[in-house]
Amino acid sequence: MSKRIGIVFGGELIKITSKENGILYNDFSLVCWDKKTREILAIGADAKKLINKIEAPLIVFNPIMDGEIQDTAIFKLMMNEILKPLEDYLKDAEIFVSYNPDENNYNNEFILNLLDEYKPDKVYFENRLILAAIGAGANIKDEYGYLVLDISYSKAYIGVIVDEKIISWSVSNLAERDINKQIELYFKNKIALIIDNESVQRIKFSIGSLIKLRDDLSISISGRDMTTGEIKKITVSDSDFKKVFTNLFASYKTMITHTLEKCSIQTRTGIVKNGLIVTGDLAKILGVKSFFEDFFNFPARVSKAAGNSIIEGTIKIKK
């Protein structure tokens, strides 16, 4: 039996996993690039730490922003830095690579040529919506079909999958990145406080909610005062950010409706049986299931794998 490797190029992260050995790589899709010497000085989290701390000719750059290769030379250098230590895993392996429905074919061709240098047995490219559904435990061969809402860092995709085929899909540029910006702006505009990414993550996944709760959820957040420069601690609650989350997910209701309208009556009727699956990290926000079930007349469920649904799908997919 061939070895199995899965690769996911997300809007923010690159993930590589092995069926036999688990996660091999999981880091930010960033490099610190010297524009003068054309060298990579740091990759991933090490590069992220340098944001706003370096000057020209150094830049922090994402070579595959929003699923599109921005600079082939830098992307190839970055990927070789990542893949070289993994070449024993890649050799003679079946490699499954996710791609976005709105990507161009050039991306896949370039990645295929890059991976071929590591002598895999076979390279497959699979639509992220199919992989997300499989990673979430859906039977994509079901004749009634599924709706899949996959919320990535920079985009959200909704697809109707029937009998292993995507028969309708839509994309939105509103996703997790926009939630992050809205939370940061809340602190800057209302409290004159600058918070770090770790605090943004705590707010999203500790008190982020789409439903009215009997008692407010609250956490303490530290940030730098924009006037004095001193570190200041304040307490915020889920109600402070409720509108940020509900506005985003309300836009997904509209996108789901429009995607279904492009399907036949038979498909729309079948979807009622299996309903909606939500994947991506934002699927973990409180109240996602009831938010959609209260609006649509079909069941909704959140993938247990959440943000790892696609990478799980690369391992579970059958060929």
C-alpha positions as CSV (number, residue, x, y, z in Angstrom):
1,M,0.0,0.0,0.0
2,S,1.3,3.5,-0.9
3,K,2.1,6.1,1.7
4,R,-0.5,8.9,1.9
5,I,0.4,12.6,2.2
6,G,-2.0,15.5,2.4
7,I,-1.2,19.1,1.7
8,V,-3.5,22.1,2.3
9,F,-2.6,25.6,1.3
10,G,-4.9,27.7,3.5
11,G,-5.2,31.5,3.4
12,E,-3.0,31.7,6.5
13,L,-1.5,28.3,7.1
14,I,0.2,25.5,5.2
15,K,-0.6,22.1,6.6
16,I,1.1,18.8,5.6
17,T,0.1,15.5,7.1
18,S,0.9,11.8,6.7
19,K,-1.6,8.9,7.1
20,E,1.1,6.9,8.8
21,N,2.9,9.7,10.9
22,G,0.3,12.4,11.5
23,I,1.0,16.2,11.2
24,L,4.4,16.8,9.5
25,Y,4.1,20.6,9.1
26,N,1.6,23.2,10.3
27,D,2.8,26.8,10.1
28,F,2.0,30.3,8.7
29,S,2.3,30.7,4.9
30,L,4.8,33.6,5.4
31,V,8.4,34.3,4.6
32,C,10.8,37.1,5.5
33,W,12.3,38.0,2.1
34,D,15.4,40.1,1.3
35,K,14.5,41.9,-1.9
36,K,18.2,42.8,-2.4
37,T,19.8,39.4,-2.1
38,R,16.6,37.5,-3.0
39,E,17.0,35.2,0.0
40,I,14.5,33.8,2.5
41,L,15.6,34.8,6.0
42,A,12.7,33.3,8.0
43,I,9.6,31.1,7.4
44,G,6.3,30.6,9.2
45,A,5.9,31.8,12.8
46,D,9.5,33.1,12.7
47,A,8.6,35.4,9.8
48,K,5.3,36.5,11.4
49,K,7.2,37.7,14.5
50,L,9.1,40.2,12.2
51,I,6.0,42.0,11.0
52,N,6.4,45.8,11.7
53,K,9.9,45.1,13.1
54,I,11.9,45.2,9.8
55,E,12.8,47.7,7.2
56,A,13.5,47.7,3.4
57,P,14.9,45.7,1.7
58,L,13.4,43.1,4.0
59,I,9.6,42.3,3.8
60,V,7.3,39.8,5.3
61,F,5.4,38.2,2.4
62,N,2.8,35.5,1.7
63,P,3.8,33.8,-1.6
64,I,0.4,32.0,-1.9
65,M,-2.1,34.6,-0.8
66,D,-5.8,33.5,-0.9
67,G,-4.8,30.3,-2.7
68,E,-3.1,32.2,-5.6
69,I,0.7,32.0,-6.1
70,Q,1.9,35.6,-5.9
71,D,5.5,35.0,-6.8
72,T,6.6,31.7,-8.2
73,A,10.3,32.1,-7.4
74,I,9.6,32.9,-3.7
75,F,6.9,30.2,-3.4
76,K,9.2,27.6,-4.8
77,L,12.1,28.6,-2.4
78,M,9.7,28.5,0.5
79,M,8.2,25.1,-0.4
80,N,11.6,23.6,-0.9
81,E,12.6,24.8,2.5
82,I,9.5,23.1,3.9
83,L,9.6,19.9,1.8
84,K,13.3,19.1,1.9
85,P,13.3,17.8,5.4
86,L,10.2,15.7,4.4
87,E,11.6,14.1,1.2
88,D,11.6,10.6,2.7
89,Y,7.9,10.9,3.5
90,L,7.1,12.3,0.0
91,K,9.1,9.7,-2.0
92,D,6.8,7.0,-3.5
93,A,3.8,8.5,-1.7
94,E,0.3,9.3,-2.9
95,I,0.0,13.1,-2.4
96,F,-3.4,14.8,-2.1
97,V,-3.4,18.5,-2.5
98,S,-6.4,20.7,-1.9
99,Y,-7.3,23.5,-4.2
100,N,-9.9,26.3,-4.1
101,P,-12.9,26.2,-6.6
102,D,-11.9,29.7,-7.8
103,E,-8.2,29.0,-8.4
104,N,-6.7,28.9,-11.9
105,N,-5.1,25.8,-13.3
106,Y,-1.7,27.4,-13.4
107,N,-1.4,27.0,-9.6
108,N,-1.9,23.2,-9.8
109,E,0.5,22.8,-12.7
110,F,3.2,24.7,-10.9
111,I,2.7,22.8,-7.6
112,L,2.7,19.5,-9.5
113,N,6.0,20.2,-11.1
114,L,7.4,21.3,-7.8
115,L,6.2,18.1,-6.0
116,D,7.5,15.9,-8.9
117,E,11.0,16.7,-7.8
118,Y,10.4,14.7,-4.7
119,K,9.5,11.6,-6.7
120,P,6.0,10.8,-5.4
121,D,4.1,7.8,-6.7
122,K,1.1,10.0,-7.7
123,V,-0.2,13.6,-7.1
124,Y,-3.9,14.2,-6.9
125,F,-5.6,17.7,-6.7
126,E,-9.0,17.7,-4.9
127,N,-11.5,20.5,-4.4
128,R,-11.4,21.8,-0.9
129,L,-15.2,21.5,-0.5
130,I,-15.1,17.7,-1.3
131,L,-12.2,17.3,1.2
132,A,-14.0,19.3,3.9
133,A,-17.1,17.2,3.5
134,I,-15.1,14.0,3.8
135,G,-13.0,15.3,6.7
136,A,-16.3,16.2,8.5
137,G,-17.5,12.6,8.1
138,A,-20.0,13.1,5.2
139,N,-20.8,10.4,2.7
140,I,-20.3,12.3,-0.5
141,K,-21.8,9.5,-2.5
142,D,-25.2,10.2,-0.9
143,E,-27.8,10.8,-3.6
144,Y,-29.6,13.3,-1.4
145,G,-26.6,15.5,-1.1
146,Y,-25.0,17.9,1.4
147,L,-24.5,21.6,1.8
148,V,-20.9,22.4,2.9
149,L,-19.9,25.8,4.3
150,D,-16.2,26.0,4.7
151,I,-14.9,29.1,6.3
152,S,-11.2,29.7,5.8
153,Y,-9.0,32.5,6.9
154,S,-9.5,34.7,3.9
155,K,-12.6,33.3,2.1
156,A,-15.7,31.2,2.7
157,Y,-17.0,28.6,0.3
158,I,-20.4,27.1,0.1
159,G,-21.0,24.0,-2.1
160,V,-23.8,21.6,-2.9
161,I,-22.4,18.1,-3.2
162,V,-24.5,15.3,-4.7
163,D,-23.2,11.8,-5.6
164,E,-19.5,13.0,-5.3
165,K,-20.0,16.0,-7.6
166,I,-20.2,19.7,-6.7
167,I,-23.2,20.9,-8.6
168,S,-23.4,24.4,-7.3
169,W,-21.0,26.6,-5.3
170,S,-20.3,30.2,-4.3
171,V,-17.5,32.1,-2.7
172,S,-17.3,35.1,-0.3
173,N,-14.4,37.3,0.6
174,L,-15.8,37.7,4.1
175,A,-14.2,35.2,6.4
176,E,-12.1,34.8,9.6
177,R,-9.7,37.6,8.6
178,D,-12.6,40.1,8.6
179,I,-13.6,39.0,12.1
180,N,-10.0,39.6,13.3
181,K,-10.0,43.1,11.8
182,Q,-13.3,44.0,13.4
183,I,-12.2,42.9,16.8
184,E,-9.0,44.9,16.5
185,L,-10.9,47.9,15.3
186,Y,-13.3,47.6,18.3
187,F,-10.4,48.0,20.7
188,K,-8.7,50.8,18.7
189,N,-11.8,52.9,18.1
190,K,-13.7,52.4,21.4
191,I,-11.0,51.8,23.9
192,A,-7.8,53.1,22.3
193,L,-6.1,49.8,22.9
194,I,-3.9,47.7,20.6
195,I,-4.2,44.0,21.2
196,D,-2.1,41.1,19.8
197,N,-3.2,38.2,17.7
198,E,-3.3,35.8,20.7
199,S,-6.0,38.1,22.4
200,V,-8.0,38.1,19.2
201,Q,-8.0,34.3,19.1
202,R,-9.1,34.2,22.8
203,I,-12.0,36.5,22.1
204,K,-13.2,34.5,19.1
205,F,-13.1,31.1,20.7
206,S,-13.8,31.9,24.4
207,I,-16.7,34.4,24.1
208,G,-17.6,34.6,20.4
209,S,-21.3,33.7,20.1
210,L,-24.2,33.8,17.6
211,I,-26.9,33.2,20.2
212,K,-28.3,35.1,23.2
213,L,-27.0,33.7,26.4
214,R,-28.6,33.7,29.8
215,D,-25.4,35.1,31.3
216,D,-22.7,37.0,29.5
217,L,-19.4,35.4,28.9
218,S,-16.4,37.6,29.7
219,I,-12.6,37.5,29.7
220,S,-9.8,39.9,30.6
221,I,-7.7,41.2,27.8
222,S,-4.4,43.1,28.0
223,G,-3.2,45.6,25.4
224,R,-1.1,48.6,24.8
225,D,-2.7,52.0,25.5
226,M,-2.5,54.1,22.2
227,T,-2.0,57.3,24.2
228,T,0.4,56.4,27.0
229,G,2.0,53.2,25.6
230,E,1.4,51.4,28.9
231,I,-0.1,47.9,29.2
232,K,-3.7,48.1,30.2
233,K,-6.1,45.3,31.2
234,I,-9.9,45.4,30.6
235,T,-12.8,43.0,30.7
236,V,-15.0,42.4,27.6
237,S,-18.0,40.2,27.1
238,D,-19.7,38.3,24.3
239,S,-22.3,41.1,23.9
240,D,-19.5,43.5,22.9
241,F,-18.8,41.5,19.7
242,K,-22.2,39.8,19.0
243,K,-22.9,42.0,16.0
244,V,-19.5,41.3,14.5
245,F,-20.3,37.5,14.4
246,T,-24.0,37.7,13.5
247,N,-23.3,40.1,10.6
248,L,-20.7,37.7,9.1
249,F,-22.9,34.6,9.5
250,A,-26.0,36.4,8.2
251,S,-24.1,37.0,5.0
252,Y,-23.5,33.2,4.8
253,K,-27.3,32.7,5.1
254,T,-27.7,34.8,2.0
255,M,-24.9,33.0,0.2
256,I,-26.5,29.6,1.0
257,T,-29.9,30.7,-0.3
258,H,-28.4,32.0,-3.6
259,T,-26.4,28.8,-4.0
260,L,-29.4,26.6,-3.5
261,E,-31.5,28.7,-5.9
262,K,-29.1,27.6,-8.7
263,C,-30.0,23.9,-8.0
264,S,-33.0,21.9,-9.3
265,I,-36.1,21.5,-7.1
266,Q,-35.2,17.8,-6.7
267,T,-31.7,18.7,-5.3
268,R,-33.1,21.4,-3.0
269,T,-35.7,18.9,-1.7
270,G,-33.0,16.2,-1.1
271,I,-30.7,18.6,0.8
272,V,-33.4,18.8,3.5
273,K,-32.5,15.2,4.6
274,N,-28.8,15.7,5.2
275,G,-28.7,19.5,5.6
276,L,-25.6,21.7,6.2
277,I,-22.1,20.9,7.4
278,V,-20.0,23.8,8.7
279,T,-16.2,23.5,8.6
280,G,-13.3,25.8,9.4
281,D,-12.1,27.3,12.7
282,L,-15.1,29.7,12.9
283,A,-17.4,26.6,13.0
284,K,-16.3,26.4,16.7
285,I,-18.1,29.7,17.5
286,L,-21.0,29.2,20.0
287,G,-24.4,28.8,18.4
288,V,-23.4,28.0,14.8
289,K,-25.7,24.9,14.6
290,S,-28.8,26.7,16.0
291,F,-28.1,29.9,14.0
292,F,-28.6,28.0,10.7
293,E,-31.3,25.6,11.9
294,D,-33.5,28.4,13.2
295,F,-33.4,30.0,9.7
296,F,-33.5,27.0,7.3
297,N,-35.8,24.0,7.3
298,F,-33.0,21.5,7.3
299,P,-30.5,20.2,9.9
300,A,-27.1,21.8,10.5
301,R,-24.0,20.3,12.1
302,V,-20.5,21.5,13.0
303,S,-17.6,19.3,11.9
304,K,-15.8,17.9,14.9
305,A,-12.6,18.4,12.9
306,A,-13.5,22.1,12.4
307,G,-10.4,23.8,11.0
308,N,-8.7,20.5,10.3
309,S,-11.6,19.1,8.1
310,I,-9.8,19.6,4.8
311,I,-6.5,18.1,5.9
312,E,-8.4,15.2,7.4
313,G,-10.2,14.8,4.1
314,T,-6.9,14.4,2.3
315,I,-6.2,11.3,4.4
316,K,-9.7,9.8,4.3
317,I,-10.5,10.3,0.6
318,K,-10.7,7.1,-1.4
319,K,-9.1,6.6,-4.8
